[in-house]
Amino acid sequence: MNPYVTEIIDAHIAIENWLSRGEGNADALFSRFDRDFTMVTPNGASLDFAALCGFFHAQQGARAGLKIAVEKIELLAEWQEGAALRYSEKQSLPEQAETLRFSTVILKRQGEKITWRHLHETAQA
């Protein structure tokens, strides 16, 4: 499997474990993201690395029963230092309506390490 696709899947497993059960190591989770990380959230807010870490700290274990499924992962472009991909992400919580978002990500590669450089999420209309 393409290492960028694997990173997307593995990152979402780690995020689900962190948010739903409070499981995982904060440093390991944060190390998936580049220090220059930027994100546009589904509601249009902008986050940087510090804000993302703050979000994860505040939300550890706060979404009991959260399930995240990534689908339709597509490699858009790949170059020596990284890649651009898009995918869809379904999130569900017990007794709540499922949400769907479409994401485009820029992943950065340094040797064998892949980090998230930029993520843009759009909620399904």
MARDREN-16498 format. One line per 3 residues: number of its first residue (from 1); their letters; for each residue x, y, z of N, C-alpha, C. Coordinates in Angstrom, 3 decimals, m for minus. Layout:
N
NUM = a = X Y Z X Y Z X Y Z | ...;
REM end
This chain:
125
1 = mnp = 0.854 m1.185 0.000 0.000 0.000 0.000 0.892 1.238 0.000 | 0.456 2.271 m0.648 1.184 3.529 m0.694 1.382 4.053 0.741 | 2.585 4.505 1.095 2.831 4.955 2.475 1.988 6.169 2.876;
4 = yvt = 1.608 7.000 1.921 0.768 8.156 2.238 m0.655 7.708 2.586 | m1.151 6.734 1.868 m2.475 6.174 2.161 m2.444 5.514 3.539 | m1.396 4.764 3.806 m1.244 4.113 5.105 m1.233 5.146 6.225;
7 = eii = m0.532 6.265 6.028 m0.481 7.310 7.054 m1.865 7.884 7.324 | m2.651 8.119 6.292 m4.000 8.652 6.492 m4.834 7.687 7.329 | m4.782 6.419 6.997 m5.548 5.415 7.742 m5.052 5.334 9.183;
10 = dah = m3.734 5.202 9.372 m3.175 5.071 10.713 m3.432 6.303 11.574 | m3.342 7.482 10.980 m3.589 8.711 11.741 m5.031 8.765 12.236 | m5.964 8.360 11.395 m7.367 8.409 11.812 m7.680 7.360 12.879;
13 = iai = m7.003 6.240 12.848 m7.156 5.251 13.925 m6.653 5.854 15.233 | m5.490 6.494 15.197 m4.933 7.123 16.398 m5.840 8.237 16.914 | m6.386 9.034 16.007 m7.279 10.137 16.405 m8.560 9.585 17.015;
16 = enw = m9.132 8.554 16.401 m10.335 7.927 16.960 m10.060 7.393 18.365 | m8.964 6.683 18.536 m8.616 6.139 19.861 m8.447 7.246 20.887 | m7.805 8.331 20.495 m7.552 9.457 21.393 m8.854 10.152 21.795;
19 = lsr = m9.681 10.473 20.808 m10.898 11.230 21.076 m11.982 10.376 21.736 | m12.097 9.108 21.331 m13.200 8.299 21.840 m12.893 7.624 23.168 | m11.657 7.167 23.358 m11.323 6.418 24.561 m10.181 7.031 25.369;
22 = geg = m9.611 8.106 24.873 m8.493 8.728 25.569 m7.233 7.893 25.526 | m7.146 6.982 24.554 m6.006 6.071 24.458 m4.952 6.614 23.502 | m3.716 6.349 23.836 m2.610 6.752 22.982 m1.665 7.671 23.730;
25 = nad = m0.585 7.999 23.059 0.445 8.857 23.615 0.370 10.207 22.914 | 0.254 11.271 23.695 0.119 12.610 23.115 1.294 12.947 22.201 | 2.517 12.670 22.643 3.692 12.987 21.831 3.676 12.225 20.511;
28 = alf = 3.268 10.956 20.539 3.193 10.163 19.309 2.137 10.734 18.367 | 1.005 11.145 18.922 m0.050 11.735 18.097 0.416 13.052 17.488 | 0.981 13.926 18.312 1.409 15.242 17.837 2.540 15.138 16.816;
31 = srf = 3.371 14.109 16.939 4.505 13.977 16.015 4.071 13.635 14.598 | 2.815 13.275 14.398 2.300 13.036 13.050 2.143 14.347 12.272 | 2.151 15.466 12.985 1.874 16.757 12.369 3.138 17.614 12.336;
34 = drd = 3.370 18.238 11.192 4.507 19.127 10.999 4.356 20.334 11.926 | 5.444 20.870 12.405 5.398 22.059 13.277 4.802 23.257 12.544 | 4.838 23.254 11.209 4.230 24.316 10.400 2.832 23.927 9.917;
37 = ftm = 2.218 22.930 10.558 0.907 22.442 10.166 m0.119 23.565 10.142 | m0.979 23.519 9.121 m2.132 24.420 9.023 m3.346 23.587 8.640 | m4.499 24.087 9.033 m5.739 23.366 8.744 m6.872 24.352 8.575;
40 = vtp = m7.757 24.046 7.633 m9.031 24.739 7.503 m10.092 23.722 7.907 | m10.823 24.031 8.976 m11.822 23.107 9.515 m13.097 23.150 8.667 | m14.009 22.189 8.870 m15.244 22.187 8.082 m16.078 23.461 8.217;
43 = nga = m15.952 24.163 9.346 m16.723 25.403 9.502 m15.949 26.646 9.058 | m14.744 26.440 8.482 m13.983 27.553 7.930 m12.952 28.159 8.867 | m12.832 27.640 10.078 m11.819 28.148 11.007 m10.440 27.680 10.562;
46 = sld = m9.427 28.422 10.976 m8.054 28.094 10.636 m7.305 27.679 11.901 | m6.589 26.558 11.827 m5.806 26.074 12.967 m4.348 25.956 12.563 | m3.465 26.192 13.526 m2.048 25.905 13.330 m1.679 24.737 14.251;
49 = faa = m0.405 24.391 14.290 0.043 23.252 15.085 m0.323 23.409 16.559 | m0.076 24.576 17.122 m0.371 24.798 18.545 m1.862 24.659 18.831 | m2.690 25.202 17.962 m4.140 25.098 18.158 m4.609 23.651 18.029;
52 = lcg = m4.035 22.903 17.098 m4.390 21.497 16.948 m4.025 20.720 18.205 | m2.821 20.940 18.724 m2.399 20.258 19.955 m3.318 20.628 21.115 | m3.695 21.897 21.207 m4.625 22.332 22.246 m5.970 21.642 22.122;
55 = ffh = m6.455 21.511 20.892 m7.709 20.797 20.650 m7.608 19.360 21.132 | m6.534 18.670 20.728 m6.376 17.272 21.128 m6.265 17.132 22.647 | m5.534 18.019 23.303 m5.428 17.957 24.766 m6.802 18.115 25.408;
58 = aqq = m7.570 19.084 24.936 m8.879 19.362 25.523 m9.895 18.260 25.245 | m9.753 17.563 24.133 m10.754 16.583 23.707 m10.377 15.129 23.995 | m9.283 14.880 24.699 m8.875 13.504 24.989 m10.000 12.762 25.715;
61 = gar = m10.525 11.726 25.069 m11.580 10.910 25.653 m12.938 11.570 25.734 | m13.118 12.732 25.144 m14.350 13.506 25.282 m15.473 13.065 24.340 | m15.187 12.181 23.398 m16.208 11.778 22.420 m16.410 10.263 22.468;
64 = agl = m16.938 9.817 23.588 m17.125 8.381 23.809 m17.934 7.760 22.673 | m17.418 6.653 22.157 m18.108 5.933 21.089 m17.858 6.451 19.697 | m17.005 7.458 19.550 m16.716 8.011 18.225 m16.135 6.941 17.311;
67 = kia = m16.646 6.876 16.100 m16.111 6.015 15.049 m15.759 6.896 13.855 | m14.564 6.686 13.309 m14.108 7.431 12.134 m13.763 6.425 11.050 | m14.315 6.631 9.872 m14.004 5.778 8.725 m13.533 6.663 7.573;
70 = vek = m12.344 6.366 7.060 m11.865 7.086 5.884 m12.101 6.207 4.658 | m12.542 6.838 3.594 m12.889 6.123 2.368 m12.429 6.915 1.164 | m12.401 6.235 0.039 m12.116 6.871 m1.251 m10.824 7.688 m1.221;
73 = iel = m9.773 7.112 m0.641 m8.490 7.813 m0.595 m7.886 7.805 m1.992 | m7.553 8.984 m2.484 m7.031 9.127 m3.842 m5.747 9.953 m3.821 | m4.700 9.396 m4.386 m3.437 10.114 m4.534 m3.575 11.070 m5.711;
76 = lae = m3.491 12.370 m5.428 m3.639 13.381 m6.486 m2.311 13.692 m7.153 | m1.258 13.783 m6.352 0.083 14.088 m6.872 1.097 13.616 m5.853 | 2.255 13.216 m6.363 3.331 12.771 m5.489 4.638 13.325 m6.030;
79 = wqe = 5.502 13.767 m5.132 6.810 14.274 m5.496 7.801 13.768 m4.456 | 9.050 14.052 m4.614 10.076 13.482 m3.738 9.843 13.791 m2.266 | 9.402 15.001 m1.940 9.250 15.408 m0.544 7.827 15.298 m0.021;
82 = gaa = 6.894 14.715 m0.777 5.542 14.629 m0.258 4.509 14.256 m1.282 | 3.256 14.496 m0.902 2.142 14.128 m1.764 0.896 14.914 m1.367 | m0.026 14.994 m2.310 m1.349 15.564 m2.074 m2.368 14.445 m2.281;
85 = lry = m3.284 14.316 m1.349 m4.309 13.289 m1.438 m5.657 13.880 m1.057 | m6.716 13.192 m1.476 m8.049 13.561 m1.008 m8.739 12.289 m0.554 | m9.696 12.473 0.356 m10.424 11.338 0.905 m11.716 11.836 1.530;
88 = sek = m12.613 10.915 1.801 m13.820 11.260 2.549 m13.719 10.639 3.936 | m14.338 11.289 4.883 m14.269 10.861 6.279 m15.665 10.879 6.884 | m16.097 9.715 7.357 m17.375 9.614 8.057 m17.098 9.546 9.549;
91 = qsl = m17.836 10.334 10.303 m17.747 10.289 11.762 m19.124 9.975 12.317 | m19.145 9.105 13.322 m20.415 8.798 13.967 m20.216 8.702 15.472 | m21.211 9.162 16.175 m21.297 9.070 17.627 m22.617 8.397 17.964;
94 = peq = m22.668 7.635 19.047 m23.920 6.979 19.414 m25.072 7.979 19.510 | m26.184 7.599 18.935 m27.428 8.376 18.987 m27.328 9.750 18.338 | m26.373 9.917 17.413 m26.267 11.171 16.663 m26.180 10.843 15.175;
97 = aet = m26.559 11.796 14.363 m26.486 11.604 12.913 m25.027 11.528 12.472 | m24.766 10.663 11.532 m23.426 10.534 10.960 m23.078 11.799 10.187 | m21.819 12.203 10.253 m21.364 13.355 9.477 m20.373 12.874 8.425;
100 = lrf = m20.324 13.604 7.323 m19.396 13.291 6.247 m18.650 14.557 5.885 | m17.342 14.414 5.718 m16.526 15.541 5.280 m15.589 15.069 4.179 | m15.245 15.997 3.331 m14.311 15.740 2.252 m13.027 16.479 2.584;
103 = stv = m11.897 15.794 2.452 m10.630 16.363 2.884 m9.589 16.296 1.784 | m8.751 17.325 1.747 m7.560 17.352 0.912 m6.389 17.607 1.844 | m5.338 16.791 1.707 m4.203 16.877 2.610 m2.904 16.950 1.816;
106 = ilk = m1.978 17.730 2.347 m0.596 17.743 1.857 0.236 17.049 2.926 | 0.883 15.960 2.548 1.750 15.233 3.456 3.193 15.482 3.062 | 4.038 15.645 4.059 5.460 15.955 3.866 6.285 14.726 4.233;
109 = rqg = 7.295 14.453 3.435 8.149 13.291 3.697 9.588 13.732 3.922 | 10.171 13.264 5.023 11.587 13.460 5.318 12.149 12.085 5.636 | 12.870 11.494 4.686 13.331 10.124 4.844 12.123 9.208 4.857;
112 = eki = 12.006 8.433 5.925 10.864 7.526 6.061 9.711 8.146 6.841 | 9.918 9.321 7.439 8.892 9.957 8.256 7.954 10.799 7.396 | 6.679 10.579 7.586 5.638 11.336 6.889 4.889 12.159 7.934;
115 = twr = 4.729 13.452 7.663 3.966 14.328 8.556 2.903 15.080 7.774 | 1.899 15.507 8.498 0.796 16.273 7.915 1.202 17.748 7.879 | 1.218 18.324 6.697 1.617 19.729 6.527 0.410 20.657 6.428;
118 = hlh = m0.607 20.221 5.674 m1.819 21.036 5.530 m3.027 20.134 5.314 | m4.144 20.499 5.935 m5.390 19.749 5.792 m6.531 20.740 5.595 | m7.333 20.465 4.587 m8.515 21.296 4.324 m9.729 20.367 4.321;
121 = eta = m10.655 20.600 5.248 m11.856 19.772 5.362 m13.087 20.577 4.983 | m13.989 19.941 4.282 m15.252 20.558 3.899 m16.378 19.622 4.299 | m17.346 20.130 5.050 m18.498 19.321 5.467 m19.427 19.090 4.283;
124 = qa = m20.047 17.906 4.273 m21.019 17.616 3.243 m22.189 18.584 3.401 | m22.654 19.102 2.310 m23.782 20.051 2.341 m25.063 19.354 2.743;
REM end
